Amino acid sequence: MVLTGALVNGLCIAVGTGLGLFFTKIPERFKETVMNGIGLAVILIGLQMAFETENIVIVLLSLLLGGLIGEAASLEDKLQATGRWLEEKFSRPGQETGIAQGFITASLIFVIGALAVLGALDSGLRQDHEILMTKGVIDGFVALVLTSTLGFGVLFSVVPVIVYEGGIALLATQINSWVPEAMLDQFIVEMTAAGGLLITAIGLNMLNVTNIRTANLLPSLLMVGVILWVYQWF
């Protein structure tokens, strides 16, 4: 089944979240140190991905155009509103549970990245779910650690992960008929680099170094494809 990989990925996140709930009672200073460690690791992963670019101009243009689209659509505000809605639905009146932060942080970490796209493409093109299953194991461990510091809001990231990866997998079943293989390979490289910069921004936000509206930059991942398509024609 085309969606097998995406569903397994979501299941691993749910299991990791469940296990992480057993560690939510650790002292705050331990949580802070763990969160700082996660932030540093996220930055390293993002930079490694960003350095894979073969054309920095494409990455730069995609971030600029994608950022303008994201700001116009207020994607960050919509994501925050979704988090607050979850907060209201699953917490007691007047109680701060951190559900919104857990949902937003986990969603961005799990959705942005090369493995999500590569794995979903493999699921759709070749019915090979190995990459997404591997990603699922990694995400499960990350979910465990995030849940121990941010709470069970991490669980709700399962929905955007399945929708995102599942959507790409379904699209990939038809992609061979209208996208040349060389262009697809270049798209993956530059999308990985752009996604790496977004992941780096997430890490900096986790360390409270910056307050970058990362969600508003998400359209840049799509703009990589648009720019490459225009480049092929001109």
N, C-alpha and C positions, 0 to 999 in steps of 0.2 A: 504494500500500500504506500502511496506517495507520501502520506502524512506520518508514517511510522516514526521517522527520525525526530520530527518536531514534537510528537506526542511523548516520546521517550525522554527528550530533553526537558519538557515540562514536568514529567513525573519525577525526574531526578531532582529538579529544583524543589518540588513539593516535599520530597523525602528529606533533602538537606535542611529545608526550613523546619520540618518536624523535629529533626535531631537537634537543630540549633536552639529550639525552645528550652531544652534542658539546661542550657548554659546562660540563660538571660539573667540569672540572679547573681552573677559575678560582680564584684565591686566596680564602681564607675571608673576608677583609675585604670583598672585592667582593660575595661572596654575602650577607654580613650587610647591606650597604648596599642591595642589590637587594631582599632580603626586607623590609627596613624600608619601602622604597618601595612594594612590593606591599601591605603591611599598611595603609599610609596610604591608598592608592587603594581598597582594600577597604572601609575605614571610610567614605570619602566616598560610595561607591556605596550602602552600607547606609543611611546617613543620608538620602540623596536618596530612597530607596525608602520609608523610615520616615515621612518628612514628607508622603507622599501620603495618609495616613489621613484619613478623614472622621468617624471615631468612635473616639477614643482608648480609650474604655471597653471596646469589643470587643477591641482589641489587648491591653489590659492583662489582661482576663479570660482571653483565649486563652493568654497567656504564663503566667499563674498556674496555670490548670488543666492546660495542656500540660506545664508543668514538673513538676507533681505526678505526672502519668502517666509522664513520662519517667524521673523518679527512681525510681518504683515498679518500672518495667520495667528499670531499670539500662541504658538504651540506650547511654550513654557507655562503660560497662564492656564491653558486648558489641562495640561498635565498636573499642575498644582491643584486645580479645581477638582480633578478626578481623585487625587490623593486626599484632599479635604473631605470629599464626599464619602470615601471609604472610612476616613477617620470618624466621621459622624455616625456611620452605620454600624461600626464595629467597636466603638468605645463608649464608655459611660459618660453622661453629661458632665462637662467640666474636667474630664480626665484627658491628659495628654499621653498618648500611647506611642507616638512616633510612627504610626502606620503610613502616613503620607510620605515621610522621608524614606522609609524602608521600601515602599512601592516604587518611588521615583528613582532612587539610587540603583536598586537592583534591576529595574527595567532597562535603564540606560546601559548598565554594565553588560547585561546578558544579551541585549539586542544589537548593540553596536560592536562590530568586530568582523574580522575576516571569516572566522569559523562558522558564524551564523549564515553568512551568504554562501560560502563554499559548500558547506554541508547541505544547505537547502537545495543548491543547484545540483549537487550529486544525487540527492534524493529524487529530484524531478527528472534529471537527464538519464541517470543510469540505475535508478531504484537501489542505490547503494547508500545505506544510512550510517555507515561506520563513522564518518566525521561528526555527524550530529550526536551520535551516541557517545563518542569520546568527549565532545563538548558538554554533553549532559552530565557526565561524571565530574568534569571540572567544575561546571556550574553548581552541581550539588554540594561540593565542598565549599565553594564560595558562598552559596546560600546559607550553609551552616554557620560560617563565620559572621556573615552579615546579620543573620537573625539573632545571633548572640549579643550583638551590639545595637541593632536597629529594631528588633522585634519582629512579630509575625506579619508585618506589612510586606515583607519580602515575598510572601506566598502569592500575593496578587500579581507579581511580575510574570507568573506562569501564563496569564492570558495574552499579554502583548507578545511574549516569546513564541507561543504557538501560532498566533495570528500572523506574525511577521515571517517566521520560518516556513510555516505552512503555505502562506501566500506566495513566497518566492518559489517554493517547490512546485506548486501548481502552475505558476507562470513558466517555470523551466521546462515543463513538458512540451511547450510550444516554442521555446526560445530558439531552437536550432533552425527553424524555418525562416526567421527574419533577422537574426543577428550573426554576422560572420564570427568564426571561432577566434580569429586574431583580435578582433575588437572586444570580444568577451573577455579574453585573457588580459588585455590592457585595462579594461574596466575594473576587473578584480584587483589588479595591482594598485591602481590609483584610488579606488574606493577603500582599499585597505589602509592606504596612507592617510586619506581624509578621516576615516574612522579612527585611526590611531591618534590623531590630534584631538578628536572629540573625547576619546578615552583618557588622554592626558589631562584634558580640561576637567573631567569628572574626578580624577585623582587629586588635582589641585583644589577643587571644591571640597572634597572630603577632608583635606588638611586645613580647610578654612583659609587658604592662601588667597584664593580668588572667589568670586561669585559669578562665574560665567553662566549665562543662560544656555546651557548645552542643548536643551530640547529645541531651541530656536535654530540651532545649526544642523539639525537632523536632515532637512531637505538637501543639504550639500551632498549627501550620499547619492541621491537621485540625480543631482546636477552633474555629477561626474559623468554619468551616462549620456546626458543631454549634450554636454560640451564635447565629449568624444564623438558623438554622432555628427555634430556640426563640423568638427575637425576633419572627419572622414570625407565630408562633402566639399570642403573648401581647402 
